[in-house]
Amino acid sequence: MSLFRDDGIVLRTQKLGEADRIITILTRGHGRVRAVARGVRRTKSKFGARLEPFSHVDVQFFARGSELVGRGLPLCTQSETIAAYGGGIVTDYARYTAGTAMLETAERFTDHEGEPAVQQYLLLVGGLRTLARGEHAPHLILDAFLLRSLAVNGYAPSFEDCAKCGLPGPNRFFSVAAGGVICGDCRVPGSVVPSAEAIGLLSALLTGDWATADACEPRHVREGSGLVSAYLHWHLERGLRSLRYVEKS
């Protein structure tokens, strides 16, 4: 028998029996972990409210000696709140839908339990913190998170040089299959010609240039979001269920 402790973000919960829940958490040191939290659905539970989606928590797990993370369901025996991001997210529809899409994305990119994904974890913590504080429009925060999640998982799109031959930009064509913008010589079937403003917005979101992103016109924001959704869909091989509910400016 063993105890291990980690901090993480609660991604989702599932009912188990009459009073328990299965908690899915993206942790700093153990990647995605699914654990059983006993009795948390009872009204007298002292730590059930801490294990809700969007919560940043310090959690202690109990596992049987031969059970490694990913091979069984450890027990969640203690939980302390580090930051309750849900309070600033769930009361606003735009923030809530954007945050839900962020949680789903993080879970999809960490499909192997027990494998550390520190960059994805830190990206999620930062994204939820920014979302809860309302520092930028929720759909912009979401698109920035999606682009950076793609990047840390090895799918960074190119928004300047040609993704196929490396020709210095700007390049006017965009192909999700090719990996971003491409030149006229490398143009492939299915390429689109987005506006320079939409490409500039996505580049700004990827690099953290919020002054440029915040000043972008709504029509270019919608265009950019469409490109991000298509690019994400291509690499995940199926879309996010939660994206359909996200409000666009």
N, C-alpha and C positions, 0 to 999 in steps of 0.2 A: 504494500500500500504506500502511496506517496501523495504529497501535497505540492502544488506549484502555484505560483502567484504571477499575475500579469495585469497590465492595464490595457483597456481596449474600448472600442465603440460597439454598442449593441446594434446589430443590423436588423434583426427581426426576432419575433417570438412565436411559438406555437403552443397551443393547449396540449396538455398531457394529463390524462386521467381527470379527476375531479378538482384537484387543487394545484397541480404542478404545471410547469412550462418547460419546453426546450428552448434555450436561449442560444442564438447564433451571434458570436462576437468576433470582430476582427481585432486581434491582439497585436501588441508590439513584438513580442518574442516568439509566439507560437502560431502566427498567422490566423487563419479562420478556425475557430473552435466552436463546436456544438456541445452544450452541456445541459444537464437537467438541474433545474432550480426547484427544489421541493417546497410545496406549500405557499408559493408566492401569489397565488390567486385568492388566498384567504384574506378577508378584510382586515384581520389582525396581523398580517405579515408586515414585518418591520423593514424589509429590504426589497419587497416586490416592486415598489414604485421606482427604485433605483435601476431596475433592469428593464427599462423600456427603450424602444428604438430612439436613436439620437443621443443616448446617454453615454458620457465618457466616464468609465468606471475603473476602479482598482478591484480586481476579483481574485478570490482564492478558489482553486479547484482541488478536488479530491479524486484520485484515480486509483484503481486497483493496480497492484504491482506490475502485472504483465500487460496492462492496457496502455498503449501509447495514444496520444491525441490522433484522432482519425480512425482508430480501430474500435473504439467504444465511446460511450457517452460518460464523461466524468461528471461528478456532482459539483455544482456551484455552491460552496458552503459559506462564503462571506462576500460582501460587496460594499464598497465605499465610493461615493460619488466624487469624481474629480471635477466634472463640469456638466451641468444639466442643460445641454444645448436645446433639448426639446422644448423648454419653456419659451424660447424666442423663435421657435419654428412652427409648432403645431397650431398656434393661434392665427396664423396667416396662411391663406390658401396657396399663394404663389410660393412662399418659402417652403411650405409643407410638401407640395408636389415636387419641387426641385430637390429638396432634401431626400425624399423617398427615392427619386431616381439616382441620387448619389449613393445611397445605401445599396440599392440593387446593383449598381455598377461595381462597387467595391466587392460585393459578394461574387459577382460573375468573374471578376478578374482574379479571385483567390479560390479557385474551385478545388484545390487540393488541401484538405485539412492538415494542420500541423506544420505546414511549410511557411517559414517566416516571409512576410511581405512588408518590410519596414517602410519602404517608400510609399506604397499604397496606403498603409496605415497613417503615416504622417500627412499625406495628401488629404485623406478623409478628415482627420482632426482639424487641419487648417481650413478646409472647405466648410465644414459645419460651423466652426467658430465664426468665420466671415459671414455665413448665411444667417446665423442667429443674431449677429450684431446689426444686420441690415446695412452693411457698408456699401453694397452695390446692388443692382437689380438682380433678383433671384435667378432669372434665366441666363444672365451673363455669368454669374458664379457657377451655375451648372455647366454651361458650355466650357468654361475654363477648366473645371474639374474633369470633364470628359476628355478634353484634349490632353491634359496632363496625365490622366490615367492611361490613355493610349500610349503616351510617350514613355512613361516609366515601365510599361510592359513591352516595350520594343517596337511600337507601331507609330512613332512620331511622324506626323505628316509634314511635308515640305510646303512652305508657303512663299518661297522666293526662288531658289534654284530648281531646275527641272529634276523631278524625282527619279527620272530614268537615266539621263545622260549628264546631269549636273550643270547644264548650261545656266550661267548666271541670269537671275531674273531682273525685272519681273517677267513672268510667263503667264499667258492669259488663259490657258486651258486647265481644267481640274478633273482628275480621275481618281476615284476612290480605290480602284484596283491597282493603279500605278503607284499610289502612295502620296498623292497631293498634286501640286501644280506641275504641268509638263509643257514643253515647248511645242511649236508647230510640227517639227520633224518627228517627235515622239508621240504625237496625238494618237489615241486609240479610240475605237468605237465606244460610244457611251460617255465620252468626255463632255463636259459642260463648260460654259464660258461665264463664270460668275463675275460680278462687278469687282473692280479693284478695291472698293471700300469694304466689301464683305471679306475678301482675302486679307486686307489690312486688319480688320477686326479680329479675325481668327489668329493671326500672327500675334496681335497684341494680347489676346487672352492666353495664348500659350506661353508668352514671355513675361506676363505680369505687367504690361503697360496699361494700367487701369485708366489713366487720363484719356488715352485714345479710345479705349473700349466704352467708357461712360459717355463719351461725346458722340458715339455713332448713332446715325438715324435709325429709327425703328425698322424701316424696310430692309436696311442692310443687316440688321440684327436677325430678322426672320430668315433672310437668305443664308446668312452664316450658320444659323441653327440647323437649317435643312442639310447643309453640307456636313456638319458635325454628326447629325443623326445617321446620315447615309454611310459615313466613314466608320462610325462605331458599329453599325449593323453589319457591315462587310467583315469586320475583324472578329466580332462576337458570333457571327454566322446566324444570329437571330436578334431581333430588336429587343429593347427593354419594354416591358409591359407598362411601366410607370411613365414613360415619356409621353404617352398619348394624353395624359392629364396635365402636362406642364403648360402653363400660360406663357405665351410669347407676346412680346411688346408689340 
